[in-house]
Amino acid sequence: MTESSRAFCARCDHEVDVEHRHSRRLRRLLKGYLLIPLLSLPAFPVLASDYVFCIPAMMLYMLGIGPVLVIVRDPPLCCECGALISGEGRAAVHAISQ
Ligand SMILES: [Zn+2]
């Protein structure tokens, strides 16, 4: 509940401030979590050959992808009524402002 911007809320039927449940810093940080496989790609032959530590560690990493995606894709909420703001609501404000 930190940063806010503007979007069209279908329930309130006007442009409102929107907020996210998780901070922008946390969402950006967790996008880095999704890039870890790209960074470790050169070491993949070594990682795939170690059945004791690296393969269980990769499985634990994959278990974390689901919760990370939930936070990264966190939809904005209306500050007035708490409704989820759809992609159309965000696009409507962009169309109005242009
Ligand atoms: Zn609303």
Boltz pocket constraint, residues with backbone or C-beta under 6 A from the ligand:
constraints:
  - pocket:
      binder: B
      contacts: [[A, 9], [A, 10], [A, 11], [A, 12], [A, 13], [A, 16], [A, 78], [A, 79], [A, 80], [A, 81], [A, 82], [A, 83]]
      max_distance: 6.0
